Amino acid sequence: MSRFDCMGAARPNPAHEALVGLQARQQEAAGDFLLVTQNIDTLREQAGSRDFVKVHGSADRVRCARDGCRLGAPIGSPARADVDFGAFAHDPVVENLPRCPVCGTLLRQHVLWFDECYDSHADYQWDRMLAAAARADLFVFVGTSFSVSVTDRLLNSALSRRKPVFSIDPDASPPARGVIAVCARAETMLPEVLRAL
């Protein structure tokens, strides 16, 4: 619980703000722009992003652990702020874990666990991400290790269609032939890209 609580204090940096600007510029030009993130924090929302995909869920949401419950997968995810964690925080025993107000099953964080699939919940927007990848003309990866299947799918989509691919990371080394590695911090590079446009 505490690992999700501490995320509330995080604030967006210039990279998050630049992404908002880049999306606005692209949309003003009547172009498509889809921000896909593996991060579960709310930094994009705080920065002002409104149209994005959080493929690993969101730390500010919970859901019923029972699939099929209207507050569980595949569509339910109430706000974490609406759940009282006080009893559990005061006395962290199983009996004090928050329960679903609909069916009484334990509530869980609304994040993708290692043994779950991207299409297990509508909020992960897996099909939307795949559709966007199939028509994108440019792919920019920011601060990723390319070690999960979502980045693999996006990268393969780009490379198989011979689309330009950039990877912005201070420790960047190209994850594959055809990827242009930009060794820079995102909070420095993305504002520069926005200014250059």
C-alpha angles and dihedrals in degrees: 000000000000093000089061093041093058092057090072092072094056117105131200119265129212091276092061090047092048090053089057089052094046091051091049092050092050093047092048086057089053091249132134122254124173121182110205117189135185090196118105097201122102098240094117091053092047091051091053104260110150107173114051143116122242100196094183097048130247134286091217092065136067132189142194112272090224113088112227096032109123088242093048139058135350096030115354125095117148121196115276089223089065092061122086109228092167098105092048093046090051095045113011100205129130092254090062097051111120115259134206110268090216104050107003096242117138117274119234136191113275095240133116110258121207095260095049132091128239091237094053093097132032091225091067088065093207095161092049090051092049092049091050091048090053092058103031118121096195133031124198118183116196123199099337131141092210087230102126130068097250093062090043091054093047093046093048091049091053097044096044090054093042094240122157114268126193128185116199112196135127089234094039120161116163110265089206142005110281096035116118108219116210109195100210141105112265092228088060102036102043095054088049091052090050092050091049091057 
